[in-house]
Amino acid sequence: MKVRFILGIISCLLLTSCATVRVTTDYDTKASFNQYKTFAFFKPGIDQVEISDLDKRRILRSIDTVMRLKGLTKSETPDVLVNISTEAEKNTYLYPNNFGFGFGWSPFWWGNGFMNTYDVIEGTLFIDLIDANKKELIWQGVGSAPLVQQGPEEKEERIYEIVSSILAKYPPTPK
């Protein structure tokens, strides 16, 4: 009974850790973020991102929505340019292939000593905010999260979750 309980806890931790978005940010401490009221996408940089056009549009729509919710307006003459970039990394995890009862020091044993593996693609999204007049990076948010094969609706929701988690840290609140 204890082993099942422990396995249940481990499974829950793995599932919840897969659902979270790890976010870090960096910013120019000299920038006056309250002056930035308008934004536009930095097309030359975004065009270089090597992901599907569908995912690129999902990311840009999510950024547009969150920026508007923060009170910024999209403009042809923006205060801030928004650029994105992405990375992906494959992580392999190990787990025992089975467990059961047996003889020895404990009433439980872990299978026949073989391990199974599963791969998780960890995606990282960088969102850069650039002062349009000075052409200087003023804020960067980075979010990393597991990416799983999903349908279009689920993908849209997951991308929005990642983008909104990153942009929740904008504008920065100095400590």
C-alpha positions in Angstrom: 0.0 0.0 0.0 2.8 2.4 0.8 4.5 1.8 -2.5 1.3 2.6 -4.4 0.9 5.8 -2.4 4.5 6.8 -3.1 4.1 6.0 -6.8 0.9 8.0 -6.9 2.7 11.0 -5.4 5.6 10.7 -7.8 3.2 10.5 -10.8 1.3 13.6 -9.6 4.6 15.5 -9.2 5.7 14.5 -12.7 2.4 15.5 -14.2 2.2 18.9 -12.4 5.9 19.6 -13.1 5.1 19.0 -16.8 2.3 21.5 -16.7 4.2 24.4 -15.3 6.0 27.2 -17.1 9.4 28.2 -15.7 9.9 31.9 -16.3 12.9 34.2 -15.9 13.2 37.8 -16.9 15.8 40.5 -17.3 15.5 44.2 -17.9 17.3 47.5 -18.2 17.1 49.1 -14.8 17.4 52.5 -16.4 14.4 52.1 -18.6 11.2 54.0 -17.7 8.6 51.3 -18.5 5.6 53.6 -17.8 6.5 55.6 -20.9 5.8 52.7 -23.2 2.2 52.7 -24.4 2.3 51.3 -27.9 3.8 48.2 -29.5 4.4 46.5 -32.9 6.0 43.2 -33.9 9.6 43.2 -35.2 8.9 41.5 -38.5 12.6 41.0 -39.6 13.4 39.1 -36.4 10.2 37.1 -36.2 10.6 36.0 -39.9 13.8 34.3 -38.9 12.2 32.1 -36.2 12.3 28.5 -37.4 8.9 27.2 -36.2 5.8 26.4 -38.2 3.8 29.4 -39.4 0.8 28.1 -37.4 2.7 28.1 -34.1 4.2 31.5 -35.0 0.8 33.0 -35.5 -0.4 31.4 -32.3 2.4 33.0 -30.4 1.9 36.4 -32.0 -1.9 36.3 -31.3 -1.2 35.4 -27.7 1.3 38.2 -27.3 -1.1 40.7 -29.0 -3.9 39.7 -26.6 -1.8 39.9 -23.4 -0.2 43.2 -24.4 -3.6 44.7 -25.0 -4.8 43.4 -21.7 -1.9 45.2 -20.1 -3.1 48.5 -21.7 -0.7 48.7 -24.6 -2.0 49.6 -28.1 -0.8 48.2 -31.4 0.6 51.0 -33.5 2.4 51.8 -36.8 4.6 54.1 -34.8 5.3 52.0 -31.7 7.2 52.8 -28.5 8.2 49.1 -28.2 9.1 46.5 -30.8 8.3 42.9 -29.8 10.6 40.1 -31.1 10.5 36.4 -30.4 12.8 33.4 -30.7 12.5 29.8 -29.7 14.6 26.8 -28.7 13.7 23.1 -28.2 15.6 20.4 -26.3 14.8 16.7 -26.0 15.0 15.3 -22.4 14.9 11.6 -21.7 13.5 10.3 -18.5 13.9 6.8 -17.0 11.3 4.8 -15.0 11.2 1.1 -14.0 9.3 -1.1 -16.3 7.3 -2.8 -13.6 7.2 -3.7 -9.9 5.7 -6.5 -7.8 6.1 -8.8 -4.9 9.1 -11.0 -4.3 11.6 -12.4 -1.9 14.6 -10.6 -0.4 15.1 -7.7 2.0 11.8 -6.1 1.3 8.3 -7.5 0.3 8.5 -5.3 -2.8 10.9 -5.4 -5.7 11.3 -3.4 -8.9 10.7 -5.6 -11.9 13.6 -7.3 -13.6 16.0 -4.4 -13.4 15.1 -3.0 -16.8 14.2 0.6 -17.3 11.9 2.2 -19.7 12.4 5.7 -21.1 10.2 8.4 -22.4 11.2 11.6 -24.2 9.9 15.1 -23.5 10.5 18.0 -25.8 11.2 21.1 -23.7 10.4 24.3 -25.5 11.7 27.7 -24.6 10.2 31.0 -25.8 12.1 34.2 -25.6 10.0 37.5 -25.8 12.2 40.6 -26.3 10.9 44.1 -25.9 13.0 46.7 -27.7 12.8 50.4 -27.3 11.7 51.5 -30.8 13.5 54.9 -30.7 16.8 53.8 -29.2 16.8 50.3 -30.8 17.9 48.8 -27.5 16.6 45.8 -25.7 14.8 46.9 -22.5 13.1 43.7 -21.3 13.4 40.0 -22.0 11.1 37.2 -20.7 12.0 33.6 -21.1 9.6 30.7 -20.6 10.4 27.0 -20.7 7.8 24.3 -20.6 7.3 20.7 -21.9 5.7 20.5 -25.3 3.4 17.5 -26.0 1.6 16.5 -29.1 -1.8 18.2 -29.0 -4.6 19.2 -31.2 -4.9 22.7 -32.5 -7.2 24.0 -29.7 -5.0 22.5 -27.0 -1.9 23.9 -28.6 -3.5 27.4 -28.8 -4.3 27.2 -25.1 -0.9 26.0 -24.1 0.9 28.7 -26.1 -1.4 31.3 -24.5 -0.5 29.9 -21.1 3.2 30.1 -21.8 3.0 33.7 -23.2 0.8 35.0 -20.4 3.1 33.4 -17.8 6.1 35.2 -19.4 4.3 38.6 -19.8 2.9 38.4 -16.3 6.4 39.7 -15.3 6.0 42.8 -17.5 6.4 45.6 -16.6 9.1 44.7 -14.1 8.7 45.7 -10.4 12.1 46.6 -9.1 13.0 45.1 -5.7 
